[in-house]
Amino acid sequence: MTALSTLRVAAAQILTTADPVANLAVAVDAVRRAASQGASLVALPEATLAAFGSDLRAVAEPLDGPFATGLRKVAEETGVVVVAGMFEPSEDGRVHNTLLATGPGVEASYRKIHLYDAFGSRESDLVAPGKELVAFEVRGVTVGLATCYDLRFADQFTALGRLGAELIVVPASWGAGPGKEEQWDLLTRARASDAQAWLLACDQAWTPPVGTDPLGIGRSVLADPLGRVSARLGAETGLLLGTVDTELAATTRQRVPVL
């Protein structure tokens, strides 16, 4: 496969509920809209299958279940690669917080490594952690995956950079609270710089907080390998579109060889 120097990407900032069927319909519509505007890779948020605060054990599905199958169908129909958050059953009775990446020539999954046991939340009570870093190619561009709270762990992003990732996709459902918007803005830019890669972070749209469940603040962003913001959304639902230029990643790594 001949590597491309640019890749058109999108972040579909949606708001999900406890209903996987309704959420799939929203996701499919967002993917179709992004594809119609030229995107080759479309990111959806963490918890696209069902929002946090849902009965995660009850809604969890395997990677060949109806939700994943629906995403594969729209990816095939539109010719794009889709990255979306879901929950799959774990052997220990909990679930995995999983990203599915699917589309032409791509079939991969990443289980969230760093669980959100912070700010009063206890994700690990219901979610079993993953262990493996994941990267794959989309039209010759190496893409790494991470999820939400992973953003607080710089070494994961440095490791993905060393694996050759030129773009890291980070679906999220970022919890609201004092200073949390500023932390999101800081961490997304910093992790792009740590990996010396483009970073596409797709959050759930803002929703009023309920208890300690992380439900989203919006502010989906595309940051470049120097940590500069290329595009950003506000709090409401919407579609972010941008272009990843892998030559900038290569040049950055040559000029500042921190990896």
N, C-alpha and C positions, 0 to 999 in steps of 0.2 A: 504494500500500500504506500502510495506517495504521500509524504507528510505535507500538511497544509500549514501555512504560516499564520492563517487567521481562522477563527471559528466563531460563528454567530451563536450566541447563547441567550437564554431567557430565564428569568426567575418569576414563577407564577405565584404571587403573594395572595393566597386564598385564606379562607377561614373555615375550618372544618368543625363538625359536630360529632355526636356519638353514633351517627348512622353511617356505616361503611358504604351502603348502596348510594345514598345521597352524595356522600363525599367523592365517590368514584365518578359520578356524573359531573360534579363540579371540576374535578381534576381533568377529565377527558375534554371538557369544553375549553379549559385553559390551555391544554396542550395543543388542541386544534387551532386556537387563536394565535399561539406563539409560532406554530409551524407556518401559518398563513402569512406571518410577518418575517419569515426567512430564518427562524432559529433552527439550528441543527441539534442542539442539546437544550432540554427544558428541565429545570429544577422545580420541584414542588416541595412544600415544607416537610419537616419532621411531623409525625402523627397525621399524615394525610389520610390514612385509613380511618382513624378515629381520634378525636381530641383527647388530650390528657384530662383526667377526671371521669372518663368513661370506664366501664368494667373491662380492663385490658385483657384479662384472661378470656372473657366471653367473646370479645371481638377478634382476637388473634386468629390469623389465618396462615397456612403454610404458603410457601413460595409458588405453589401450583394452584392456589385457591382462586376464588372468583375475583378478588380485588387485583391481585397480581396479573391474572389472566386478562382482565379488562385493560390494565396499563399496557400489557404487551400488544394487545389488539390495536390500541390507538397509536402506539409507537410504530407498528408495522404499517398501519393505514397512512400515517403522515410522513413516514421515513425519517423520524427523529429519534434521538436517544432521550429517554425519560428517566429521571432520578427522583424517587419519591419515598417518603417515610411510611413504614407500616410496622405492625407488631406480628411476630410469628411465635408459635408455642415453643417453650424451652423444655428440655428433658427434665428439669428439676421442678416443674410445676409453675414456674414464672413464665415470662415471655421474653423474647429478644426485641429490642428496639432496632429495627433493621431498615437499611436503605436498599431498595431494589433499583438497579440500573439495567435498563432493557431497551433494545432497539436494534437497528441494523448492525450485525456483527458484534453486538454487546449483550452479555447476560452475566451480571455480577451482583453480589450482595455484600453489604458491610453491616456488621453488628456493632452497635455503639459500644465503645470501650470504656469511656469515662461517664459514670452515671451521676445524675443530678441529686446528690445527697448534700444539699446546701440550701441556705435561705429558708430553712424549715421544711424543705421537701425531702422525700426519701424514695427516690426512683428505684433504688436497689431492692426495696421491699417487694416490688412487682416485676422488676426487670433483671434478667441475668446479663452480665457483661460479655461482650465479645473480646477477642484476643488478637485478631489479625488485621493488619493494614491491608487496604485494597486499592489497587490502581488498574486501569484498563485504558484502551485506546479508542478514541472517537475520531475517525478520519485522519489518523496519524498523530493526533494530539493526545498526550498522556494525561489522564484525568485521575485524581485521587479523591477519596471520599472521607468525610468526617461529619459528625453530628453535634450541633448545638453546644452542650457543655464541654465537648472536646476542645472548643475554642480557648479554654483556659489552660491548656496544656501544650506549650510551645514545642516540646520535643516531638509530638506527633506530627506536626506540620514540617518541622525540619526533616524528620524521617521521610515523609512523603516527597519533599523536595529532593532528597538524596535518591529516592526511587525513580526520579525523573519526572515527577508530576509537573506539568506546565500550567495546569488548572486544577484547583481543588474546589469541589462542590460541597457546600455545607448546609443541608436542610436543617431548620431549627424551629423550635417552639419556645421562644425566649421568654422567661418569666418577667412580668412587669414589677416595678418597685423603685424606690429611691436610688438614683444613680445608674439604673440598669440600662437606659438608653445610651448613656455615655460609655459604659463598659462595653456594650455591644459594638459601638462605633470604634472604640479603641482596639478591641480584640480582633475584629475582622481585618482591620488595616494591619495590625501587628503580625497576625498569622500569615498574611500574604507576604509580608516582608521576611518573616522567618523562613518560609518555604521558597522565597524568591520565585513565586508563581502567582498567576492570577487566582483570585478567590471569589467565587460566586456563592453568596450566602442568601438563602431563601427562607424567610421567616413566615410564620403565620401572621396574618393581619392582626392589628390590635383588637383586643376584646377585653371587657372589664374583668379585672382579676376576681377569681373565686378561690378563697382559701390559699393554699400554697401551690396549686396546680399551675405549671408554666403554660400559658395559653397564647402568648405571642404579643409582640409590640410593633410588628411591621418593620420598616427600615431595611428591607432587603437591599443588598449592595453588591456591586461588582468593583473589586479593588485590584489594582495592578501590582506587579512584582516589586514595585518600590513603595507600596503601601498607600498609593494615591487613590482616591475615590474616582472611578470612571463613571458610575451611574448609581443612583440611590432612589428608592421609593420613600413615601411618607408612611403614615400609619394605616391607611385604608387599603382595601383590596386593590390589586393592580398588576400590571405586567411590566417587568423591567427587561429591556432588551439592550444588548451590548455586544461588542466584538473583542474577542481574545486574540492578541497578537503574540504568538510564541517567540518571535524574534526579540521582543522586549525581555522575555524571561532569559533567553540565551545570552543576550548582551549584559543583563544585570549580573548573571552568574559569572561571566567572564571578568567584568570590571570590579566586582566585589565578591571574591571567591570564598564566602563564609561557609558554604556547604562542604 
